[in-house]
Structures are given as C-alpha cells and as structure tokens.
Amino acid sequence: MDSEHTRRRVLELAGVGTGLALAGCVGGGTDAPASEGDDASPTPNPADSPTETETETETPDPTMSTVFHFTDDESHQEHALGNVSNLLADETIDLDDVVLLVNGSGFKLVLEAQTEHAEKLQELQEQGVSIRACENTMERFSASQDDLVDGVETVPSGVGELTKLQAGDGYAYIKTP
C-alpha cells in the first residue's frame, strides 16, 4: 500500500470516529469515554468506506491546444512542419486547437515567393492548423498580406500572440524545431 493511500485511509477512519463521537454515538451517548472492550465503541466497517476506485475517479484526458513557435532559418522549416504533423497524427492526444506562429527568420516559411513548403502549409490548414505571422516581422521584411501563402493570418506582435495564447488561453508552448 503506498503512503498516499495509507494517509487517505487513516484520515477517512479518523473522520468516521470523530463524526460518531461528535454525534454522541461513542459510549452509548454518554459523556464517558468508551472503555477497552466496551462493545459500544464503533469499529469502522471497510464496506462503509469508499474503495480506491470510488475515491479516485477516472477523468477523461482534457482537450489541449498547442502553439508551435518557429523562428529559425530555411534549413529547419521541414523539421518544424514535421513536428506539427507529428502532433496531429498522435492519436493519444485530444487536440482542440493548433497554431503555428512564425516570426524572425522563421517568417520566410510563409513568404509565398521564398518558401518551398506552400503545399504543406495548405495541407496543415486543411487539418485545422492556424498559421499566424508577426506583423512586426512582416514590416522588417517589407512584406504585406499579399506576399504570404494563402490562408496565413497576421497578428500585431508574435510575442504578444504567444503571451495571449499561453497565459490567457492555456496553450501548450513548443519551440520548434
């Protein structure tokens, strides 16, 4: 028996004894303490106590949301997209939402004229992945919405979006690759 289970069991039994004493059930309802061998003292009945399976109910795994953050150069683009695909393919995870956020050097992944992965980005979008680009980075690259792969959304600030998703919306954060 593990120590946590033992501790819980002792507390359960102590609670039963205390509750009975407070209700006046110990010692036949008198103020006198029950003596050794007194048949009036309660003996906890294991059948009355919850079993381990009753106290530790199984809860289904929660649905999860994940944001992938990509800031690396072209040599890591395929790896980053592979990470996103691997998460989507993992049947042990109940996913609610997946975001791929690009900024810095990673921004080139979503530039239509520079990416070799436009088809893979479209495929991920069809699987429900939201792809977002930082507008601050877009400005640095002198790029507009028209320069992006179709379907890529923009956000005012990559770090602001990450903060909002993680702190406000409870997203898991994965720096990729």
C-alpha positions as CSV (number, residue, x, y, z in Angstrom):
1,M,0.0,0.0,0.0
2,D,1.5,3.3,-0.9
3,S,1.9,6.1,1.6
4,E,-0.6,8.4,0.0
5,H,-3.2,5.7,0.0
6,T,-2.4,4.9,3.6
7,R,-2.6,8.6,4.6
8,R,-6.0,8.9,3.0
9,R,-7.3,5.8,4.7
10,V,-6.2,6.9,8.1
11,L,-7.8,10.3,7.6
12,E,-11.0,8.6,6.4
13,L,-11.1,6.4,9.5
14,A,-10.3,9.3,11.8
15,G,-13.1,11.3,10.2
16,V,-15.6,8.4,10.8
17,G,-14.5,8.2,14.5
18,T,-14.7,11.9,15.1
19,G,-18.1,12.2,13.4
20,L,-19.5,9.5,15.6
21,A,-18.0,11.0,18.8
22,L,-19.5,14.4,17.9
23,A,-22.9,12.8,17.3
24,G,-22.8,11.2,20.7
25,C,-22.6,7.6,19.4
26,V,-19.5,6.6,21.2
27,G,-20.0,5.1,24.7
28,G,-23.8,4.8,24.3
29,G,-24.4,8.6,24.0
30,T,-22.9,9.5,27.4
31,D,-20.0,11.8,28.1
32,A,-17.9,9.0,29.5
33,P,-15.3,7.7,27.2
34,A,-15.7,4.1,25.9
35,S,-13.6,1.7,27.8
36,E,-11.4,-1.0,26.3
37,G,-13.6,-4.0,25.4
38,D,-16.8,-1.8,25.5
39,D,-19.0,-3.1,22.8
40,A,-20.4,0.4,22.2
41,S,-17.3,1.7,20.6
42,P,-17.6,1.8,16.9
43,T,-15.5,-0.3,14.7
44,P,-15.1,1.0,11.2
45,N,-16.6,-1.2,8.6
46,P,-14.5,-1.4,5.5
47,A,-17.6,-1.9,3.4
48,D,-18.8,1.6,4.5
49,S,-15.6,3.3,3.3
50,P,-15.2,4.2,-0.3
51,T,-12.9,1.9,-2.2
52,E,-9.8,3.2,-4.0
53,T,-11.7,3.2,-7.3
54,E,-14.6,5.2,-5.8
55,T,-12.3,7.9,-4.4
56,E,-10.0,8.2,-7.4
57,T,-12.4,8.6,-10.3
58,E,-11.1,8.4,-13.8
59,T,-11.4,11.6,-15.7
60,P,-11.1,11.7,-19.5
61,D,-8.0,13.4,-20.8
62,P,-8.7,17.1,-21.4
63,T,-8.7,18.6,-24.9
64,M,-5.5,20.5,-25.4
65,S,-4.4,23.4,-27.5
66,T,-0.8,23.9,-28.7
67,V,1.2,26.8,-30.2
68,F,4.3,25.9,-32.2
69,H,6.8,28.8,-32.3
70,F,9.1,28.9,-35.4
71,T,11.9,31.5,-35.6
72,D,14.6,29.6,-37.4
73,D,16.0,29.7,-40.9
74,E,15.1,27.7,-44.0
75,S,17.2,24.7,-43.1
76,H,14.8,23.9,-40.2
77,Q,11.5,24.6,-42.0
78,E,10.8,20.9,-42.9
79,H,11.6,19.8,-39.3
80,A,9.2,22.4,-37.9
81,L,6.4,21.3,-40.2
82,G,7.2,17.7,-39.3
83,N,6.7,18.5,-35.6
84,V,3.3,19.9,-36.3
85,S,2.3,16.9,-38.4
86,N,3.5,14.5,-35.7
87,L,1.3,16.1,-33.1
88,L,-1.7,16.0,-35.4
89,A,-1.0,12.3,-36.1
90,D,-0.7,11.4,-32.4
91,E,-4.0,9.6,-31.6
92,T,-3.3,9.6,-27.8
93,I,-3.8,13.4,-27.7
94,D,-7.2,15.0,-27.8
95,L,-6.5,18.3,-29.6
96,D,-8.7,21.3,-29.6
97,D,-6.6,23.8,-31.5
98,V,-3.1,24.0,-33.0
99,V,-1.3,27.2,-34.0
100,L,1.9,27.6,-35.9
101,L,3.3,31.1,-35.2
102,V,6.2,32.4,-37.3
103,N,8.4,35.4,-36.6
104,G,12.0,36.4,-37.0
105,S,13.9,34.3,-39.6
106,G,11.1,31.8,-39.4
107,F,8.9,34.3,-41.3
108,K,10.4,33.1,-44.6
109,L,8.4,29.9,-44.2
110,V,5.2,31.7,-45.0
111,L,6.5,34.1,-47.8
112,E,5.0,32.8,-51.0
113,A,8.0,33.8,-53.1
114,Q,10.6,32.2,-50.8
115,T,9.0,29.0,-49.3
116,E,9.3,25.6,-50.7
117,H,6.5,24.4,-48.4
118,A,3.4,26.2,-49.5
119,E,1.7,22.9,-50.3
120,K,2.5,21.5,-46.9
121,L,1.2,24.7,-45.2
122,Q,-2.1,24.4,-47.1
123,E,-2.4,20.8,-46.1
124,L,-1.9,21.7,-42.4
125,Q,-4.5,24.4,-42.7
126,E,-6.9,21.9,-44.1
127,Q,-6.3,19.8,-41.0
128,G,-7.3,22.8,-38.8
129,V,-3.9,24.3,-38.1
130,S,-4.0,28.1,-37.8
131,I,-0.8,29.6,-39.3
132,R,0.0,33.1,-38.0
133,A,2.7,35.6,-38.9
134,C,4.0,38.5,-36.9
135,E,3.3,41.9,-38.4
136,N,6.4,43.4,-36.8
137,T,8.5,40.9,-38.7
138,M,6.5,41.5,-41.9
139,E,7.4,45.2,-41.6
140,R,11.1,44.2,-41.3
141,F,10.8,42.1,-44.4
142,S,8.8,44.9,-46.2
143,A,6.1,42.3,-46.8
144,S,2.3,42.6,-47.0
145,Q,-0.6,40.2,-46.6
146,D,-0.4,39.6,-50.4
147,D,3.1,38.2,-50.1
148,L,2.0,35.4,-47.7
149,V,0.9,31.9,-48.5
150,D,-2.9,31.8,-48.8
151,G,-4.7,31.5,-45.5
152,V,-1.9,32.7,-43.3
153,E,-3.3,35.1,-40.7
154,T,-1.3,38.1,-39.3
155,V,-1.0,39.2,-35.7
156,P,0.3,42.6,-34.5
157,S,3.1,41.0,-32.4
158,G,4.4,37.5,-32.4
159,V,5.5,37.7,-28.7
160,G,2.1,39.3,-27.8
161,E,0.3,36.5,-29.5
162,L,2.4,33.9,-27.7
163,T,1.7,35.6,-24.4
164,K,-2.1,35.7,-25.1
165,L,-2.2,32.1,-26.1
166,Q,-0.2,30.7,-23.3
167,A,-1.3,32.9,-20.3
168,G,-4.8,33.7,-21.4
169,D,-5.9,30.7,-23.4
170,G,-3.9,27.9,-21.8
171,Y,-2.0,26.8,-24.9
172,A,1.0,24.5,-24.5
173,Y,4.1,26.1,-26.0
174,I,6.5,24.2,-28.3
175,K,9.6,25.9,-29.7
176,T,10.2,24.2,-32.9
177,P,12.4,22.7,-34.3
